[in-house]
């Protein structure tokens, strides 16, 4: 039997996706009201890692939608941390949500269009069940549910995503860490990383990079040091588009999350299976969260 709204049990991937789309739309609506005079931008871990008043407002909007329908679920958000309701246990069939209210904050500040709200839901065993990346400046919404395929609405036109293209010059999406030492290592490894590719793209939003692999704009994506909320929805969308996906094996956010060293060592990748295997040096797997 399907759980009623607000019930403690898990729902189907399709039902979770329906709520994820509503929640992501609420966050994206906040971003769509972007006002250069009201950014209130402050730096976090470095002078390239920023948060704005819109990040926080968008996360609050997302949480309001989720908690209105499912008050017994746990939520992890980039800005407001992890909230766990009383009595929550994953083995009790509860769902956990992972929110990035504004992936691409630096782009948002500078009015570069690659940013959006990412919302994903994981089941009791940590398997990602539903994910949405809503990019208001692009007028695109990407979504997927476990076993239900991946889709995009592009200026209102909906199509199913079918993964990697063949032929043409291959493009690799990637990103650089905010951590200076890690970034230096990444730059040093770049030549080897792009071997066999015509070029790279560094667009500033890992969530959208993963979606762009799913919609064939990019041929593959690989980045080290992502947070869970960066890849949670986008990796599922790429996976449901038929691509091989590798998620880093990180300590659950319900157990305090990974250490900084653990996170910086983790690699997220999506693309054709053979390419991902060569990029990460291991067989690609759809790891649970």
Secondary structure, DSSP 8 states (H G I E B T S, - for coil): ----TT-SS---HHHHHHHHHHHHHHHHHHHTT--GGG---EESSSTT-EE-HHHHHHHHHHHHHHHHH-TTSEEEETTTEEE--TT--GGGT--EEEEEEEETHHHHHTT-S--EEEEEEE-TTS-EEEEEEEETTTTEEEEEETTTEEEEEETTEEEE------SS--EEE----SSHHHHHHHHHHHHHHTTT-SEEE--S-HHHHHHHHHTTSSSEEEEES--HHHHHHHHHHHHHTT-EEE------GGGT---HHHHHH-EEEEE-HHHHHHHHTS-------
